[in-house]
Amino acid sequence: MARSALTPKGARLNKGPRTGAEYLPAATVVLGSMISLLPIVSTTGWWPDWGLLMLVAWRLLRADAWPAWWAAPLGFVNDLILGSPIGLSVALWAAMMIAMDTLDRRTQWRDYWIEWGIAGLFIALAELAQWRVAGALGAPVPLGITIGPAILIGILCFPVAAFLAARIDRWRLGR
């Protein structure tokens, strides 16, 4: 009786995760990739890869959100949506998941700033890899003008992705 008086009306106590909770992180990564479909025109590609940001945010928030092999299909969807060469995000995201698994095994603890630094490193490496592939395919992409703002904006947008992932995780687990 006392416990029911302390809980807010409509609270989900002892009911477990919501239906389909295991697929919600992957769905948010796909939705993050679909943000690039918005009609925003830019000559320098400053728009961050929100699919990558959501993938890194979910993986740093919850190592058990999905198995590591999910990086391949999510990267494939990202390549299809962004128009990147097929296999670029597949390889990058799979390598990032493996690297994050290794980091989880090697580190004792992480705080917000360390996670932001890890995310910044992965975002910078992914942008540089995309720049190298674009240059190898013949695109005229000077390093300073195109890659610098994209890395900086991606790193600065990561806290937004981490906040969204944390809020969605709280909702999907019914807390």
N, C-alpha and C positions, 0 to 999 in steps of 0.2 A: 504494500500500500504506500509506504513512504517513498519507495523507488519510483513509483508511477507519478508521484507528486513532483519529483525532482526532474523528471525528463520532460523536455518540451513536447508539445503536442505534434504528432506526426513523425516523431523520431524513429529511426530504424534500428532499434537495439536488438542484438542477438539474431539478426536475420542474414548476416553474411553479405558477400558482394552482390552487386546488382546483376541481373541477367545479361550475359554477353560481356561481362567486365574484362575477360581475358583478351577480347578483340579490340577494345577501345583504344589502347595505346597505338596499335597499328593503324587504326582508322584515323587517329589524330595526325600521325605522320603523313598519311596519304592526303588528308585535308591540308596539311601544311605545304605539301608539294603542289597542291591545286591552287594555292594563293598566287603562284606565278602566272596563273591564267587570267588574272585581273588585267584590265586594259590600261596598263601603265607603260608608257613609252620612254625609253632611255637609250642614249647612245653609248653609255659606258657600263651598263650592267651593274649598277650599284645595289640592286634589290637582292637581299640575302636569300639563301636557299632555306626556306622555312621547313621543308621536309627534313633536311639535315639537322637544323636546329632542334626540331622536335625529337628526332631520333636520339641525339646526344643528350637532350634534357631528360627524356624518359630513361635512357640507359644509366645516366648518373643518378637519377632519383631512385630507380628500382632496377636492380640487376635481374630480378626474376619477372619482369614485366612480360618478356617473351624470350624464347630461346634464341641463341646467337644466329641460327640459320635463317631466321626471319629477315635478316639484313639483306639477303639476296633478292627475295621477291619484292621487298619494299624499295630497294635500289632500282630494280627493274621498272617498277611503276614510276619512280621518280625520273628515270631516264626517258620513259615514254612521254610523261607530262612535260618535262622541260625541253625535250628535243635534243638532249645530249646523246653522244654516241652510246649505243646500247652496250652495257657492260661497265661503263665508267663508274656510275654510282654503285653498281653491284659490287665491284672490286673495292672501291673506296669504303663503302659502308661495312662490308664484311671485314676488311682490315681494321677498321675502327672498333668494331665489336670485339675482335680478337685482342686488340691492344687494350681496350677497357677491361676485358676479362683478366688480362695479365696485370693491369694496374690494381684491380680489386684484390688480387692474390698477394700483391707485393706491399700494399699500403695498409697501415693499421687504422688510420682515421683520415677523414677529409672534412674540411669545412667549406663554407660557401666560396671563399676566395680561391682555394685550391681547385674546386670544381670549375669555377669560372676560368681559371688559367688552363686547366685541362681542356675545357670546351674551346677556348680560344686557340689553343694549339691545334686541335683537330679541325676547326673551322679554317684556320690559315693553311694547313696542309691540304685540305680538300680544295680550297680556292686555287692554290698554287698548282695542284694536279690538274684541275680543270683548265687553268691557263696554259699549262704545258701541252695538254692534249689539243686545245684549240689552236695553239701555235703550230703544232705538228700537222694539223689538218689544213693549214694554210690561212688561218684567220689573222688579220692584222691587229694584234693585241699587244700594245706597248705595256710594259710591266707596271710602271708607276701610275699611269692614268687609269687603267682598268682594274688592276688587282688590289691596289692600296685601299681605295674607298670600300670595295666589296668586303675585304677582310675586316676593316675597322667597323663598318656598319653591322656585319654579321656578329662580331664579338660583342658589340654594344646591344644588339637585339637578343642575345642569349638569355639575359635575365627575364625577359618577357616570356620566352619559350619555357624557361624553367618554372616560372610562376604559373603559367597555364597548365603545364604538366602536373604540378603539385595540386592545383585546384581540381583538375579533372580526376586525378588519382584519389583524392579525398572523397569526391562525389561517387566514383565508381565502386569504392570499397565500402561505402555507406557509413562513413565516419562523420 
